[in-house]
Amino acid sequence: MANPVILVVDDEPAVLRAVERELRGHYGTEYTVLAADSGTAALDVIRRLALRETPLALIVSDQRMPRMTGIELLAASLELAPDARRVLLTAYADTDVAIRAINEIRLDQYLQKPWDPPEERLFPVLDDLLSDWQATFRPSFEGIRLVGHRWSARAHEIKDYLARNLVPYRWVDVEGDPEAQRLATAAGIELGRDPLLVFADGSHLLDPANETIAEKVGLRTRADLQTYDLVIVGGGPAGLAAAVYGASEGLRTLLVEREAPGGQAGTTSRIENYLGFPAGLSGADLARRAVAQASRLGAELLTSREATALRLEDRYRLVTLDDGSEIACGAVIVASGVQYRRLQVDGIDPLVGVGVFYGAAITEALATRGQRVAVVGGGNSAGQAAVHLAKFAASVLLLVRGGSIEAGMSAYLVDQLRALPNVTIRLNASVAAVRGTESLEEITVEDSAAGTRAPEPMDALFLFIGALPRTEWLAGIVERDGAGFIVTGPALARAADGRVAGWPLAREPFLLETNVPGIFAAGDVRSRSVKRIASGVGEGSMAVQFVHQHLAGL
Ligand SMILES: Cc1cc2nc3c(=O)[nH]c(=O)nc-3n(C[C@H](O)[C@H](O)[C@H](O)COP(=O)(O)OP(=O)(O)OC[C@H]3O[C@@H](n4cnc5c(N)ncnc54)[C@H](O)[C@@H]3O)c2cc1C
């Protein structure tokens, strides 16, 4: 944490230097002493300090300065540095002005010039003010501050992006937190709908793209090399496991992740069934550990980068990324998982991020404190979200389309849900409509058994209604099943001669290999895979063994 600052302001260079020297000599070990030769220069310094969250303990300003007087400066500093102590240096003739300013600008002291000797006439006064300031000073958060409206969809996206990329930030709510206005004033912008990001170095960005944020916070978005042994597409459990094994076994390994490492697993509040964690662990924790492990072993991880095309050239597989760059490699593991299926009902799209959320139960849980929330889905992911949200929300309504909750959910979760007093489970139920102007206000629940529809006031709706692979970018390259999942090994289509259609090699495709040699699929994106974290991890690790065998045969 930077030392707190004492700011001295005087337009007479000789006086300014003298005060600066005295203060540095006396306070220099605990405070940084800065000097400004005018009111406007001082305001610039105060603004920069506010943006960097460097605490300003004391302003000592001369009263008689051209353009901006000391009192005007101290008044203007109130909003930017409300907690700083304020001292005015006056000539005898200004005493009345100083006394009048005491209430108006919360002036703490005025000192008549000259104040020699400082040990008697300057330091005791300032010591007293500084110890008073120290007693009330609370060190502020030093990382990124995200200033936004609770009902801003883009602010929600940025929150989710930062959290999932393990970038610490502090949320500053425009409506409830006075710091929002202070940061906006310091950044020189009008607070509007667009989220504002203020970084530790004092710089700021208004509604930046994720890629810009990634670059600013030091996440890697560009590959170091042009050629790798192995490129992995997707940073979920399967991709991360492949990165750990690939890098640890000496392959030059690059992992490309569109959003944030962790994949679907990264959005889970509690994983209870992953081997070796008897007390369970959160998806974020698993992702953090896996990223650290893969990086330590030498894998290169790109985030906010999407693979958009794949082509073949001799023995190389070329992966195109969304910035137009192309990476050559000997083998590709596609571990791109699945994406949430979207609910198709009237009025829902404008409310996504402002009351309607796909997945985001962890990021938004705190914000649902005391609210009415609904969770839609009959699988474990919906059950886990409902259990987690019940810790914060006033009530959780779980809507399950089928007639039995046990059909799709693990027994331990069903037991947990039934024991929670603020959770209501409704079977044969689905959402038929949503309504809200600025944010979600109401959902219409359809009961398919009773044939009824009824409106329910609702503050937030979390949807876990299944998932689809997004493998369109691989169409025409690798074989996919009817739903778009990638087909591998024994499940590949065979020609009349019993061989895999179009397969050019003498050997058979490996278990996790597609119909193109050197292109593998692992985890949820693979046709007929078991949709579980452990199986994704297992497949990602196994695929690396097949990559070695493929590369050895080149
Ligand atoms: C809320 C929730 C709770 C769950 N709880 C459990 C549980 O308790 N236990 C359990 O075993 N399983 C659980 N699951 C299932 C488990 O999370 C998945 O089976 C597992 O995450 C699949 O891993 P994966 O690596 O195959 O794919 P994913 O986790 O889906 O990861 C795929 C990654 O690829 C990225 N990607 C996609 N396309 C591209 C592209 N073109 N370019 C770059 N990147 C791309 C995505 O952004 C994503 O990060 C849960 C799932 C959810 C949603």
The ligand as an SDF file (V2000), in Angstrom:
LIG
                    3D

 53 58  0  0  0  0  0  0  0  0999 V2000
  -23.8770  -25.2370  -12.7800 C   0  0  0  0  0  0  0  0  0  0  0  0
  -23.2170  -26.5510  -13.0930 C   0  0  0  0  0  0  0  0  0  0  0  0
  -22.8970  -27.4370  -12.0640 C   0  0  0  0  0  0  0  0  0  0  0  0
  -22.2430  -28.6480  -12.3170 C   0  0  0  0  0  0  0  0  0  0  0  0
  -21.8970  -29.4490  -11.2680 N   0  0  0  0  0  0  0  0  0  0  0  0
  -21.2010  -30.5850  -11.4860 C   0  0  0  0  0  0  0  0  0  0  0  0
  -20.7610  -31.3950  -10.3950 C   0  0  0  0  0  0  0  0  0  0  0  0
  -21.0050  -31.0930   -9.2250 O   0  0  0  0  0  0  0  0  0  0  0  0
  -20.0510  -32.5150  -10.6810 N   0  0  0  0  0  0  0  0  0  0  0  0
  -19.7310  -32.8820  -11.9600 C   0  0  0  0  0  0  0  0  0  0  0  0
  -19.0630  -33.8910  -12.1390 O   0  0  0  0  0  0  0  0  0  0  0  0
  -20.1570  -32.1430  -13.0070 N   0  0  0  0  0  0  0  0  0  0  0  0
  -20.8720  -31.0030  -12.8120 C   0  0  0  0  0  0  0  0  0  0  0  0
  -21.2910  -30.2360  -13.8770 N   0  0  0  0  0  0  0  0  0  0  0  0
  -20.9480  -30.6580  -15.2480 C   0  0  0  0  0  0  0  0  0  0  0  0
  -19.4850  -30.2850  -15.5500 C   0  0  0  0  0  0  0  0  0  0  0  0
  -19.2510  -28.9450  -15.1750 O   0  0  0  0  0  0  0  0  0  0  0  0
  -19.1630  -30.4860  -17.0040 C   0  0  0  0  0  0  0  0  0  0  0  0
  -19.3800  -31.8230  -17.3410 O   0  0  0  0  0  0  0  0  0  0  0  0
  -17.6890  -30.1310  -17.2950 C   0  0  0  0  0  0  0  0  0  0  0  0
  -17.4370  -28.7750  -16.9770 O   0  0  0  0  0  0  0  0  0  0  0  0
  -17.3560  -30.3770  -18.7570 C   0  0  0  0  0  0  0  0  0  0  0  0
  -16.0510  -29.9810  -18.9730 O   0  0  0  0  0  0  0  0  0  0  0  0
  -15.5180  -29.6370  -20.4260 P   0  0  0  0  0  0  0  0  0  0  0  0
  -14.0970  -29.2100  -20.2280 O   0  0  0  0  0  0  0  0  0  0  0  0
  -15.7820  -30.7430  -21.3420 O   0  0  0  0  0  0  0  0  0  0  0  0
  -16.3950  -28.4090  -20.9750 O   0  0  0  0  0  0  0  0  0  0  0  0
  -16.8170  -27.0120  -20.3610 P   0  0  0  0  0  0  0  0  0  0  0  0
  -16.7560  -27.0360  -18.8900 O   0  0  0  0  0  0  0  0  0  0  0  0
  -18.1020  -26.6940  -21.0200 O   0  0  0  0  0  0  0  0  0  0  0  0
  -15.6790  -26.0270  -20.8830 O   0  0  0  0  0  0  0  0  0  0  0  0
  -15.5660  -25.7020  -22.2500 C   0  0  0  0  0  0  0  0  0  0  0  0
  -14.7890  -24.3930  -22.3940 C   0  0  0  0  0  0  0  0  0  0  0  0
  -14.5140  -24.1720  -23.7600 O   0  0  0  0  0  0  0  0  0  0  0  0
  -14.6560  -22.7890  -24.0740 C   0  0  0  0  0  0  0  0  0  0  0  0
  -14.9260  -22.6930  -25.5020 N   0  0  0  0  0  0  0  0  0  0  0  0
  -16.0140  -23.1350  -26.1830 C   0  0  0  0  0  0  0  0  0  0  0  0
  -15.8830  -22.8990  -27.4950 N   0  0  0  0  0  0  0  0  0  0  0  0
  -14.6610  -22.2970  -27.6650 C   0  0  0  0  0  0  0  0  0  0  0  0
  -13.9460  -21.8010  -28.8210 C   0  0  0  0  0  0  0  0  0  0  0  0
  -14.4310  -21.9130  -30.0560 N   0  0  0  0  0  0  0  0  0  0  0  0
  -12.7420  -21.2110  -28.6060 N   0  0  0  0  0  0  0  0  0  0  0  0
  -12.2240  -21.1010  -27.3500 C   0  0  0  0  0  0  0  0  0  0  0  0
  -12.8660  -21.5550  -26.2410 N   0  0  0  0  0  0  0  0  0  0  0  0
  -14.0630  -22.1490  -26.3970 C   0  0  0  0  0  0  0  0  0  0  0  0
  -15.8220  -22.3740  -23.2010 C   0  0  0  0  0  0  0  0  0  0  0  0
  -15.7960  -20.9690  -22.9620 O   0  0  0  0  0  0  0  0  0  0  0  0
  -15.5760  -23.1940  -21.9280 C   0  0  0  0  0  0  0  0  0  0  0  0
  -14.8080  -22.4780  -20.9870 O   0  0  0  0  0  0  0  0  0  0  0  0
  -21.9500  -29.0150  -13.6600 C   0  0  0  0  0  0  0  0  0  0  0  0
  -22.3020  -28.1500  -14.7040 C   0  0  0  0  0  0  0  0  0  0  0  0
  -22.9250  -26.9350  -14.4460 C   0  0  0  0  0  0  0  0  0  0  0  0
  -23.2950  -26.0130  -15.5670 C   0  0  0  0  0  0  0  0  0  0  0  0
  1  2  1  0
  2  3  1  0
  2 52  2  0
  3  4  2  0
  4  5  1  0
  4 50  1  0
  5  6  2  0
  6  7  1  0
  6 13  1  0
  7  8  2  0
  7  9  1  0
  9 10  1  0
 10 11  2  0
 10 12  1  0
 12 13  2  0
 13 14  1  0
 14 15  1  0
 14 50  1  0
 15 16  1  0
 16 17  1  0
 16 18  1  0
 18 19  1  0
 18 20  1  0
 20 21  1  0
 20 22  1  0
 22 23  1  0
 23 24  1  0
 24 25  2  0
 24 26  1  0
 24 27  1  0
 27 28  1  0
 28 29  2  0
 28 30  1  0
 28 31  1  0
 31 32  1  0
 32 33  1  0
 33 34  1  0
 33 48  1  0
 34 35  1  0
 35 36  1  0
 35 46  1  0
 36 37  1  0
 36 45  1  0
 37 38  2  0
 38 39  1  0
 39 40  1  0
 39 45  2  0
 40 41  1  0
 40 42  2  0
 42 43  1  0
 43 44  2  0
 44 45  1  0
 46 47  1  0
 46 48  1  0
 48 49  1  0
 50 51  2  0
 51 52  1  0
 52 53  1  0
M  END
$$$$
